[in-house]
Amino acid sequence: MQILPGKYRHFKGGLYEVIGVARHSETLEEMVVYRALYGEGRLWVRPATMWNETVTRDGVSYRRFTPVTEGDAARGIDTENYARETHEKNASGNGASDCPGGRGDRP
């Protein structure tokens, strides 16, 4: 799957904006550069191969990141409030921080 700039939802619920795809200076591995759309809005990088992975949790498989489309808004999915609610839940200790991996300051 080609990774294009835009909004994506992590399988745990957080919203992120892809800035672009870059290459690691030593290995030339493709890396996704993205920003959390809640919390401090930190910038993160993740190998493109991980971005496109399927994750299995409790016997259910999910795409790690799913594009958020214009159709989400048309179907009444409030992506901005969802991001804020996710951040508030995470800040209360009931979920992850703005780190998509849920491990505090690091992905």
Backbone torsions as a table, in degrees:
resi	resn	phi	psi	omega
1	MET	NA	130.8	176.9
2	GLN	-73.6	137.3	-179.3
3	ILE	-100.4	111.8	-177.1
4	LEU	-106.3	153.5	174.2
5	PRO	-57.7	145.6	179.2
6	GLY	145.8	-172.4	-177.7
7	LYS	-90.2	142.4	178.0
8	TYR	-138.1	149.6	175.1
9	ARG	-107.4	128.4	175.2
10	HIS	-73.5	151.6	-176.6
11	PHE	-61.8	-19.0	176.1
12	LYS	-86.2	-5.7	173.2
13	GLY	116.8	-21.3	-177.5
14	GLY	-67.9	152.7	177.5
15	LEU	-104.3	140.3	-177.5
16	TYR	-138.5	153.5	176.6
17	GLU	-116.2	122.3	176.1
18	VAL	-77.9	125.7	176.6
19	ILE	-83.4	-42.5	179.8
20	GLY	171.7	-175.4	177.3
21	VAL	-114.8	130.5	-179.3
22	ALA	-121.1	175.6	176.5
23	ARG	-118.3	139.4	174.8
24	HIS	-63.9	135.6	-173.4
25	SER	-67.6	-25.7	-178.4
26	GLU	-99.0	-42.9	-173.9
27	THR	-98.4	-14.4	-175.7
28	LEU	65.9	11.5	177.1
29	GLU	-64.2	138.2	176.6
30	GLU	-70.6	132.3	-179.8
31	MET	-125.6	137.8	176.5
32	VAL	-90.1	128.5	176.8
33	VAL	-102.6	122.9	-175.1
34	TYR	-147.3	163.6	-175.9
35	ARG	-127.8	139.1	173.2
36	ALA	-70.1	137.8	178.9
37	LEU	-96.5	28.6	176.0
38	TYR	-155.8	175.7	-179.0
39	GLY	63.3	-138.3	-179.3
40	GLU	-84.0	-0.8	178.6
41	GLY	65.2	36.9	-177.6
42	ARG	-61.7	152.1	173.3
43	LEU	-89.8	141.9	179.6
44	TRP	-135.0	160.1	169.2
45	VAL	-129.2	147.9	179.4
46	ARG	-148.1	139.5	176.1
47	PRO	-56.1	137.8	-178.8
48	ALA	-58.1	-34.2	179.0
49	THR	-62.4	-36.8	177.3
50	MET	-72.0	-37.9	-179.7
51	TRP	-55.6	-41.5	-175.5
52	ASN	-88.5	2.6	-177.7
53	GLU	-67.1	158.3	168.3
54	THR	-100.4	133.6	-178.1
55	VAL	-113.0	135.6	176.9
56	THR	-109.7	126.4	179.7
57	ARG	-136.8	126.9	-178.7
58	ASP	53.2	38.5	177.0
59	GLY	79.3	2.2	-179.7
60	VAL	-112.4	134.7	179.5
61	SER	-97.2	138.3	-179.7
62	TYR	-134.0	150.8	165.2
63	ARG	-73.7	137.3	-178.7
64	ARG	-58.4	-45.8	177.1
65	PHE	-129.2	135.6	179.1
66	THR	-122.2	131.2	178.4
67	PRO	-59.4	140.7	173.3
68	VAL	-94.9	122.3	-173.9
69	THR	-104.0	167.4	174.6
70	GLU	-58.6	-30.7	-179.5
71	GLY	-64.0	-26.6	177.5
72	ASP	-59.6	-45.0	179.1
73	ALA	-66.6	-39.2	-179.4
74	ALA	-65.7	-29.4	178.7
75	ARG	-87.5	5.3	176.7
76	GLY	87.4	14.5	177.0
77	ILE	-85.0	113.7	-177.3
78	ASP	-87.4	90.9	-173.9
79	THR	-66.5	-33.1	-179.4
80	GLU	-68.7	-46.2	177.6
81	ASN	-66.2	-36.1	178.2
82	TYR	-60.5	-43.3	179.1
83	ALA	-64.0	-43.6	-179.8
84	ARG	-64.6	-44.8	179.5
85	GLU	-62.6	-39.6	177.9
86	THR	-62.5	-43.6	179.2
87	HIS	-63.3	-44.3	-179.5
88	GLU	-62.8	-41.8	177.2
89	LYS	-61.5	-44.4	-178.4
90	ASN	-67.7	-37.6	-179.8
91	ALA	-68.0	-25.1	-179.1
92	SER	-81.5	-1.4	179.8
93	GLY	91.0	6.9	-180.0
94	ASN	-98.8	16.1	-179.1
95	GLY	-175.5	-159.8	-176.7
96	ALA	-86.7	164.6	172.1
97	SER	-79.0	-155.5	177.3
98	ASP	-78.4	7.6	174.2
99	CYS	-82.2	124.5	-177.3
100	PRO	-62.5	-22.9	178.4
101	GLY	-87.2	-5.9	177.1
102	GLY	74.7	27.4	-176.8
103	ARG	-119.7	45.1	175.5
104	GLY	72.8	-120.6	-172.5
105	ASP	-80.7	-11.0	-174.2
106	ARG	-127.6	147.8	179.5
107	PRO	-73.2	NA	NA
